[in-house]
Amino acid sequence: MRRVLVTGGGSGIGRAIARAFAEQGDEVTISSRRADALLETAKGFAMHCMTADVTQEDQVAALFDDTPYDVVIANAGAGKASKVANTSLEDWNATMAVTLTGVFLTFRAAVADMPEGGRLIAIGSTASLKGGANIASYAAAKHGVLGLVRSLALEMAGRNITCNAICPGYVDTGMAEAAISGIMKRFGVGHEEALARVTAGNPMGRLIDPGEVAAAALYLASPAASSVNGHALALSGGEI
Ligand code: NDP
């Protein structure tokens, strides 16, 4: 049984990943800021729930005890849509703190005592691999995640630990729903039209299911992916 940590495990992609690892018999710990959301994810599973804000160094450190994790999945992330000209320094810094620094703090704590064969997985985005109008701070943070992943992969290779990123397009979670609502408000269109605009970037023309991201995480954590290191695994229907 492996010990697995999933940040942002209280909803969306993190919830799907946590449940997928628990279903295959791993010992899963989930964390995020909202305790009620964590308990909802854990319902029916033997999971540990720990509240922590990934932007806070001491709270991230508190997720790690004397028993190291075999698999650490830095999934917590957030972003606000706005054009560069309209992005306040406060919003820029807030996006960086959660989406980039949160991954750094999580992985730095994880590698201190991670055993041989360990796995570090970041949830990046297609925005790790390309820019987009109105998402500069999020794309900059997600590009940063990939730089961190590729560098850490080289640092950890000698310890037989891999570090990879999963880079999905729009996934059917609260975050995609927020993007859809934003388009509805900005352009005065209905839900169907806004959904069509969001999925237009994916050549398959649909939202990605959180279970597809969980399946990719299971693969990267499996023996089959032992030599996959510093990789950005795009789940984008061909967009990337
Ligand atoms: P959700 O909004 O459902 O999940 C985000 C999670 O991050 C929540 O569980 C939230 O929990 C947690 N979180 C946010 N801020 C913090 C913080 N400061 N400290 C700790 N946890 C935090 O969206 P998704 O599941 O879609 O997003 C998960 C990841 O996937 C993110 O990194 C996102 O950027 C990425 N992604 C999402 C895509 C999509 O279309 N949905 C596409 C590509 C990538 P809480 O509020 O309780 O802290």
Residues whose N, C-alpha, C, O or C-beta is under 5 A from the ligand:
A	BS01	NDP	G8 G9 G10 S11 G12 I13 G14 S32 R33 R34 A37 A52 D53 V54 T55 N75 A76 G77 A78 V98 I123 G124 S125 P168 G169 Y170 V171 T173 G174 M175 A176
